[in-house]
Amino acid sequence: MVTRQEVVNEARSWIETPYHLHGMVKGAGVDCGTLLYCVYKNCGIIASSGELFGFYSDDWFANTNEERYLLNVVRHAPKIADSICRRTTDAQPGNLVLSRCVGSRVFNHGGIVVNWPYVIHAVDPEVEQTCVMDHRLWAFKEISIFDPWAKKE
């Protein structure tokens, strides 16, 4: 099986890729959902050739109570923690973390843990590594952490 560091290295290789809704091309464009799909697919964690998050509009999360983002994630990685995003949250490198940002009722943003509290995520204008405590989409938001290496029940 692929290592946590290999996932982190693949995620880092996407840094500075421009943000582009539904994009799936390293260096050309990706969004926060397709970034997760591409990284885990390229590492062999996701075997499916189908889309992880499907197509959605910029404001899809404002018009639904359905946890579409979350439901697609749990197919590939068991949830290991629910928390409020803090510096002490226990998340391992390569874990997937979801957030409810911009007042959403549902999870609508995701990233890959590098070394908590640092994550790689796609946000306009480009994929970046950021400290979650300093970023408006993460700091003190409700999060869930998922671990592709955890045993699936």
Secondary structure, DSSP 8 states (H G I E B T S, - for coil): ---HHHHHHHHHTTTT-BB-TT-EETTTEE-HHHHHHHHHHHTTS----S-SS----TTGGGG--S-HHHHHHHTTS-EEEEEE--TT----TT-EEEE--TT-SS--EEEEEEETTEEEEEETTEEEEEEGGG-TTTTT-EEEEE-TTS---
